[in-house]
């Protein structure tokens, strides 16, 4: 816990992290409120699909636009502007309801705007972390972000469910609007400038394409995308198991999802307190292979306990993967490209679970649980085997090495490649390696 206490002593990081956490809780409230508004309106259930499209489809478009903004302007300004804009947009629903003139199209506009701007905090906060904390605190800072999403994913929907019957779906959105104002205040109160690094000289220009030459970044990204496809399959398989195979029905579904969430919480807590001793790429590969094997517990149906243990292990092991990979990216990708890099990578990660959901549906419809489980293991584990072979990837550059050479190469991303199995600069024994 000393690592967490140390990073939270950083006032600017603490303010921005708390603001982002509160705002993320509000995001969970928004989705529940919007779905209830649509269910209660004309078209009912038939309009839920359109709402989901409005909420998710613009994320990709927004992700492409957000990255360059984060790399061009002070991240405090971008986060502040986004928060104020979304506070106004979300607040338009309770305002319209108060005047008795809530049009049926407004929830869809709010959902689309929310989705379009979703990547601003999702990419903006991690892009700001390396400018707020020291290198040795990156894992702890990233773990705190992961913990925020875990807590918000539970608290937000649960709070919305309780408040629906008390104040109504439209008025619940007042709370989410207020959470955006909290993030805006937090961003405005950060004293450390979060401007992009000084513009490189004509001789040393940054190129986003150079990131694509980093095998560690590409390999971990592809591996994570494959794992997310497997998790997307798992999310659909869980309710199918509860409905068709497990004796406790809905209670079993709650058990499985709770086990996954608890595992993620425990895994994130441990990963933030302890850094990989050697190669983070290999550490990710080892953990991902073990997590992939946990998908095989699905074959123990109708026994609930082994499956719940499997869900717990998948959550427990996937959280460190996320934290270590994010710290790896922060160390290897030039600071001036962090906005575009995190916006692009997180946009890709947001899309892959939906692929898994689509893949597994026909398998489950044909009652092919074994085929589905094996597919999850292969998707989650096979790319990780390649990570174990990355012993010849050049070590990460220092965080201030942001300019590539004239030929377009970035220090630490190209050229002769020594062994990766050495501590990341700043994490040697006595400098935060434990």
SEVEX-537368 format. One record per residue (C-alpha): residue in one letter; x, y, z; chain. Coordinates in steps of 0.25 Angstrom, whole numbers. Layout:
% SEVEX-537368
- A; X; Y; Z; A $
...
This chain:
% SEVEX-537368
- X; 0; 0; 0; A $
- X; 12; 9; 1; A $
- X; 12; 11; -14; A $
- X; -2; 16; -14; A $
- X; 0; 25; -2; A $
- X; 12; 31; -9; A $
- X; 5; 34; -22; A $
- X; -7; 39; -15; A $
- X; 2; 49; -8; A $
- X; 3; 56; -22; A $
- X; -8; 67; -21; A $
- X; -10; 69; -36; A $
- X; -11; 54; -39; A $
- X; -20; 52; -27; A $
- X; -30; 63; -31; A $
- X; -30; 58; -45; A $
- X; -32; 43; -41; A $
- X; -43; 47; -32; A $
- X; -50; 55; -42; A $
- X; -49; 44; -53; A $
- X; -54; 34; -43; A $
- X; -66; 42; -39; A $
- X; -69; 45; -54; A $
- X; -68; 30; -57; A $
- X; -78; 26; -47; A $
- X; -87; 36; -54; A $
- X; -85; 29; -67; A $
- X; -91; 17; -61; A $
- X; -103; 24; -56; A $
- X; -105; 31; -70; A $
- X; -106; 17; -78; A $
- X; -117; 12; -68; A $
- X; -125; 25; -68; A $
- X; -125; 26; -83; A $
- X; -129; 11; -85; A $
- X; -141; 13; -76; A $
- X; -145; 26; -83; A $
- X; -145; 19; -96; A $
- X; -153; 7; -90; A $
- X; -163; 16; -85; A $
- X; -165; 24; -98; A $
- X; -171; 21; -111; A $
- X; -165; 8; -117; A $
- X; -161; 2; -104; A $
- X; -151; -10; -105; A $
- X; -151; -8; -120; A $
- X; -143; 5; -119; A $
- X; -132; -1; -109; A $
- X; -124; -6; -121; A $
- X; -124; 8; -127; A $
- X; -120; 14; -114; A $
- X; -108; 4; -112; A $
- X; -103; 8; -126; A $
- X; -104; 23; -123; A $
- X; -96; 20; -110; A $
- X; -85; 12; -116; A $
- X; -83; 15; -131; A $
- X; -79; 29; -129; A $
- X; -67; 25; -120; A $
- X; -59; 21; -132; A $
- X; -61; 34; -139; A $
- X; -58; 42; -126; A $
- X; -46; 34; -123; A $
- X; -39; 38; -136; A $
- X; -42; 53; -133; A $
- X; -38; 53; -119; A $
- X; -24; 48; -120; A $
- X; -19; 60; -128; A $
- X; -26; 70; -119; A $
- X; -19; 64; -107; A $
- X; -6; 65; -113; A $
- X; -8; 79; -118; A $
- X; -14; 86; -106; A $
- X; -13; 85; -91; A $
- X; -20; 73; -86; A $
- X; -26; 81; -75; A $
- X; -33; 90; -85; A $
- X; -38; 78; -93; A $
- X; -43; 71; -81; A $
- X; -50; 84; -75; A $
- X; -56; 87; -89; A $
- X; -62; 73; -90; A $
- X; -67; 72; -76; A $
- X; -75; 85; -77; A $
- X; -80; 81; -91; A $
- X; -85; 68; -86; A $
- X; -91; 74; -73; A $
- X; -99; 83; -82; A $
- X; -104; 72; -92; A $
- X; -107; 62; -81; A $
- X; -114; 72; -73; A $
- X; -123; 76; -84; A $
- X; -132; 64; -81; A $
- X; -136; 67; -67; A $
- X; -137; 82; -71; A $
- X; -147; 78; -83; A $
- X; -154; 68; -73; A $
- X; -156; 80; -63; A $
- X; -163; 88; -74; A $
- X; -171; 76; -78; A $
- X; -166; 76; -92; A $
- X; -156; 64; -93; A $
- X; -156; 60; -108; A $
- X; -154; 45; -111; A $
- X; -142; 48; -119; A $
- X; -134; 55; -108; A $
- X; -129; 42; -101; A $
- X; -123; 37; -114; A $
- X; -116; 51; -117; A $
- X; -110; 50; -102; A $
- X; -105; 36; -104; A $
- X; -98; 40; -118; A $
- X; -92; 52; -112; A $
- X; -87; 44; -99; A $
- X; -81; 33; -108; A $
- X; -75; 43; -118; A $
- X; -67; 50; -106; A $
- X; -65; 37; -97; A $
- X; -51; 36; -102; A $
- X; -47; 49; -96; A $
- X; -46; 45; -82; A $
- X; -43; 30; -86; A $
- X; -30; 35; -93; A $
- X; -28; 48; -87; A $
- X; -26; 43; -73; A $
- X; -16; 32; -76; A $
- X; -9; 42; -86; A $
- X; -7; 52; -74; A $
- X; -2; 41; -64; A $
- X; 13; 42; -69; A $
- X; 13; 57; -67; A $
- X; 8; 56; -53; A $
- X; 15; 45; -47; A $
- X; 29; 39; -46; A $
- X; 33; 27; -55; A $
- X; 34; 18; -43; A $
- X; 19; 22; -39; A $
- X; 13; 18; -53; A $
- X; 8; 4; -49; A $
- X; 1; 9; -36; A $
- X; -5; 21; -44; A $
- X; -10; 12; -54; A $
- X; -15; 2; -44; A $
- X; -23; 13; -38; A $
- X; -29; 16; -51; A $
- X; -33; 2; -53; A $
- X; -39; 1; -39; A $
- X; -47; 14; -42; A $
- X; -54; 7; -54; A $
- X; -56; -6; -45; A $
- X; -63; 2; -34; A $
- X; -71; 11; -44; A $
- X; -76; -1; -51; A $
- X; -82; -6; -39; A $
- X; -86; 7; -32; A $
- X; -92; 14; -44; A $
- X; -102; 4; -49; A $
- X; -106; 0; -35; A $
- X; -109; 15; -30; A $
- X; -117; 17; -43; A $
- X; -125; 5; -40; A $
- X; -128; 9; -26; A $
- X; -131; 24; -30; A $
- X; -140; 20; -42; A $
- X; -152; 18; -34; A $
- X; -149; 29; -25; A $
- X; -147; 41; -34; A $
- X; -149; 36; -48; A $
- X; -140; 33; -60; A $
- X; -139; 48; -65; A $
- X; -136; 54; -51; A $
- X; -125; 43; -49; A $
- X; -117; 50; -60; A $
- X; -116; 62; -51; A $
- X; -106; 54; -43; A $
- X; -98; 50; -56; A $
- X; -98; 65; -60; A $
- X; -92; 68; -47; A $
- X; -81; 58; -48; A $
- X; -76; 64; -60; A $
- X; -75; 78; -53; A $
- X; -67; 71; -42; A $
- X; -57; 66; -53; A $
- X; -57; 80; -59; A $
- X; -54; 86; -46; A $
- X; -43; 75; -43; A $
- X; -36; 78; -57; A $
- X; -37; 93; -54; A $
- X; -30; 91; -41; A $
- X; -18; 84; -46; A $
- X; -6; 93; -45; A $
- X; 4; 85; -53; A $
- X; 3; 89; -68; A $
- X; -1; 77; -76; A $
- X; 3; 84; -89; A $
- X; 10; 75; -101; A $
- X; 25; 75; -101; A $
- X; 32; 86; -108; A $
- X; 31; 85; -123; A $
- X; 42; 77; -129; A $
- X; 52; 83; -138; A $
- X; 51; 81; -153; A $
- X; 63; 71; -152; A $
- X; 55; 63; -142; A $
- X; 41; 61; -145; A $
- X; 31; 52; -138; A $
- X; 23; 42; -146; A $
- X; 11; 34; -141; A $
- X; 15; 23; -151; A $
- X; 28; 21; -143; A $
- X; 20; 15; -132; A $
- X; 15; 4; -141; A $
- X; 30; 0; -142; A $
- X; 31; -4; -128; A $
- X; 29; -19; -127; A $
- X; 26; -18; -112; A $
- X; 14; -9; -114; A $
- X; 9; -16; -126; A $
- X; 10; -30; -120; A $
- X; 3; -26; -107; A $
- X; -8; -18; -114; A $
- X; -11; -30; -123; A $
- X; -10; -40; -111; A $
- X; -20; -31; -103; A $
- X; -30; -29; -114; A $
- X; -30; -45; -116; A $
- X; -32; -46; -101; A $
- X; -43; -36; -101; A $
- X; -50; -44; -112; A $
- X; -50; -56; -103; A $
- X; -55; -47; -91; A $
- X; -67; -42; -101; A $
- X; -70; -57; -103; A $
- X; -70; -59; -88; A $
- X; -79; -48; -85; A $
- X; -90; -54; -94; A $
- X; -87; -68; -89; A $
- X; -89; -65; -74; A $
- X; -105; -62; -76; A $
- X; -106; -74; -85; A $
- X; -100; -83; -75; A $
- X; -109; -77; -64; A $
- X; -121; -79; -73; A $
- X; -118; -93; -78; A $
- X; -107; -101; -70; A $
- X; -106; -95; -56; A $
- X; -116; -99; -45; A $
- X; -117; -86; -38; A $
- X; -121; -78; -51; A $
- X; -121; -63; -49; A $
- X; -114; -64; -35; A $
- X; -103; -72; -43; A $
- X; -101; -61; -52; A $
- X; -99; -51; -41; A $
- X; -89; -60; -35; A $
- X; -81; -61; -48; A $
- X; -81; -46; -50; A $
- X; -77; -43; -36; A $
- X; -66; -53; -36; A $
- X; -61; -46; -49; A $
- X; -62; -32; -43; A $
- X; -55; -37; -29; A $
- X; -44; -43; -37; A $
- X; -41; -30; -45; A $
- X; -41; -22; -32; A $
- X; -31; -31; -25; A $
- X; -23; -33; -37; A $
- X; -22; -18; -39; A $
- X; -18; -15; -25; A $
- X; -7; -25; -25; A $
- X; -2; -21; -38; A $
- X; -1; -7; -34; A $
- X; 7; -10; -22; A $
- X; 17; -19; -29; A $
- X; 24; -17; -42; A $
- X; 29; -28; -51; A $
- X; 44; -32; -47; A $
- X; 48; -34; -61; A $
- X; 42; -32; -75; A $
- X; 28; -26; -74; A $
- X; 25; -32; -88; A $
- X; 28; -46; -83; A $
- X; 21; -44; -70; A $
- X; 8; -40; -78; A $
- X; 10; -53; -87; A $
- X; 11; -62; -75; A $
- X; -1; -56; -68; A $
- X; -9; -56; -80; A $
- X; -6; -71; -83; A $
- X; -11; -75; -69; A $
- X; -23; -66; -71; A $
- X; -26; -73; -84; A $
- X; -26; -87; -77; A $
- X; -36; -82; -67; A $
- X; -47; -81; -79; A $
- X; -46; -96; -78; A $
- X; -54; -96; -65; A $
- X; -66; -93; -74; A $
- X; -66; -108; -77; A $
- X; -69; -112; -63; A $
- X; -84; -108; -64; A $
- X; -94; -110; -58; A $
- X; -84; -109; -45; A $
- X; -85; -94; -42; A $
- X; -73; -93; -32; A $
- X; -62; -97; -42; A $
- X; -68; -87; -52; A $
- X; -68; -76; -42; A $
- X; -54; -79; -39; A $
- X; -50; -78; -53; A $
- X; -57; -65; -54; A $
- X; -50; -60; -42; A $
- X; -36; -64; -48; A $
- X; -39; -57; -61; A $
- X; -42; -44; -54; A $
- X; -30; -46; -45; A $
- X; -20; -48; -56; A $
- X; -26; -39; -67; A $
- X; -25; -26; -57; A $
- X; -9; -27; -56; A $
- X; -8; -29; -71; A $
- X; -16; -16; -73; A $
- X; -7; -9; -63; A $
- X; 6; -14; -68; A $
- X; 3; -12; -82; A $
- X; -2; 3; -80; A $
- X; 11; 6; -72; A $
- X; 19; -1; -83; A $
- X; 12; 8; -94; A $
- X; 15; 21; -85; A $
- X; 30; 18; -85; A $
- X; 32; 14; -99; A $
- X; 23; 23; -107; A $
- X; 28; 38; -108; A $
- X; 21; 47; -99; A $
- X; 17; 56; -111; A $
- X; 9; 44; -116; A $
- X; 2; 40; -104; A $
- X; -12; 46; -107; A $
- X; -12; 40; -121; A $
- X; -7; 26; -116; A $
- X; -16; 25; -104; A $
- X; -28; 29; -112; A $
- X; -25; 20; -123; A $
- X; -22; 8; -114; A $
- X; -34; 10; -105; A $
- X; -43; 11; -117; A $
- X; -38; -2; -123; A $
- X; -40; -9; -109; A $
- X; -54; -3; -108; A $
- X; -58; -10; -121; A $
- X; -52; -24; -119; A $
- X; -62; -30; -108; A $
- X; -74; -27; -118; A $
- X; -66; -36; -128; A $
- X; -66; -47; -118; A $
- X; -81; -46; -114; A $
- X; -84; -48; -129; A $
- X; -75; -60; -131; A $
- X; -80; -68; -119; A $
- X; -95; -65; -121; A $
- X; -97; -76; -132; A $
- X; -88; -86; -124; A $
- X; -97; -85; -112; A $
- X; -110; -85; -121; A $
- X; -105; -99; -126; A $
- X; -102; -103; -111; A $
- X; -87; -104; -114; A $
- X; -81; -100; -101; A $
- X; -68; -108; -103; A $
- X; -65; -101; -116; A $
- X; -68; -88; -110; A $
- X; -59; -91; -98; A $
- X; -47; -96; -107; A $
- X; -49; -84; -116; A $
- X; -47; -74; -104; A $
- X; -35; -82; -99; A $
- X; -28; -81; -113; A $
- X; -32; -66; -115; A $
- X; -27; -62; -101; A $
- X; -15; -71; -100; A $
- X; -9; -73; -114; A $
- X; -4; -58; -116; A $
- X; 2; -58; -102; A $
- X; 11; -69; -107; A $
- X; 18; -59; -116; A $
- X; 20; -49; -104; A $
- X; 29; -60; -98; A $
- X; 38; -59; -110; A $
- X; 40; -44; -109; A $
- X; 54; -45; -103; A $
- X; 61; -37; -114; A $
- X; 52; -24; -113; A $
- X; 60; -12; -110; A $
- X; 57; -7; -96; A $
- X; 48; 5; -93; A $
- X; 54; 19; -96; A $
- X; 54; 29; -85; A $
- X; 41; 37; -83; A $
- X; 48; 50; -88; A $
- X; 53; 43; -101; A $
- X; 42; 48; -110; A $
- X; 48; 52; -123; A $
- X; 51; 42; -134; A $
- X; 64; 44; -143; A $
- X; 63; 50; -156; A $
- X; 61; 36; -163; A $
- X; 48; 35; -155; A $
- X; 52; 26; -144; A $
- X; 50; 28; -130; A $
- X; 60; 25; -120; A $
- X; 57; 12; -113; A $
- X; 48; 8; -124; A $
- X; 57; 4; -135; A $
- X; 71; 0; -138; A $
- X; 80; -11; -131; A $
- X; 72; -18; -121; A $
- X; 78; -23; -108; A $
- X; 71; -31; -98; A $
- X; 58; -26; -92; A $
- X; 60; -34; -79; A $
- X; 66; -23; -71; A $
- X; 59; -13; -61; A $
- X; 52; -1; -67; A $
- X; 60; 11; -64; A $
- X; 57; 16; -51; A $
- X; 52; 3; -45; A $
- X; 65; -3; -41; A $
- X; 67; -9; -27; A $
- X; 65; 2; -18; A $
- X; 58; 11; -27; A $
- X; 44; 6; -26; A $
- X; 46; -8; -32; A $
- X; 38; -14; -20; A $
